[in-house]
Amino acid sequence: METRVAIVGIIVENDAVVCDIQNLLTEYSKYIIGRMGIPYQPKAVRIISVVLDAPVDIINALTGKIGKLNGVNAKTVYSNV
């Protein structure tokens, strides 16, 4: 199956769902190239970037599950490769 490289940007405004996000990232870990998390205390948010190499449907599924969590926004940018 063809894969694409993508980055998922995640903004977490609700600390109660951090464990849910961690569980989802663990579930999709075989597709994750790398990730970075930044706690930004002045605005009380967590910023996470996740780089994936996966089929588009897998990337969309992960982004959709994360985006459905309360107090979380997630967007994906795809490479042309």
N, C-alpha and C positions, 0 to 999 in steps of 0.2 A: 504494500500500500504506500502511496506517495505521502511524504511528510513535508511540513513547512516549518521554518524557524519563525517564532513569534515571541513577543514580549507581552506579558499581562501586567498591567499596572493596577494596583489594588490600594484603595484608601479605606482604612478601617477607623470608624468613628465610635464603635461600640466594642469595648474591651471584652464583653461577655462572649463574643463569637471567635475570639482568637484561637481557642482550642479547635473549633470547627474548621477554621481555615487550615490549621496545622494538619488536621486529619485528612482533609481533602488533598493537600499538597503531598502528604505521605502516600495516599492512594494513587496519585498520578506521578510518583517520583521517578519511575522508569523513563519518563519523557522529559524530565527537568534537566536542563544543562546547568543552570545556576540560579541563585536567588539572592536577594538582598533586602533586608528589612531595616527601616529607619524609624525610630520613635521620635516624633516631633512634639515635644512637650508644650511649646508655646500655644499650639492650636489643639492640643489633646487628641492627636491623630497618630496612626501608624501608617507608614507608607511602605509597601512591599512591591518589588519588581521580581517577576519570575520569567526566565527565558526557557522556552520549550523547543524541542524538535519532535513534532508529532503530527499525525493526520489532523486535518482541519476539524473533523467531527469531534475528536478527542479534546482539542483546544477549546472548541465552542462549548463542549459539555462542562469542562472544568470552569471556564469563565462564567457560564450560566449558573452553575451551582454556587460559586462564590458570590456572584452578584445578587442572588436571592436571599443571602443572609441579611438580617436586620442591621442597618447601620454600616453597610459596606457598599462601595462602588468599585466596579472592575471594568476595565476596557482592554481591548487587545489590538495590537498592531502587528501585521503580518509582513514578512519579508517577501520578495519576489522569487526567492530561491526555493 
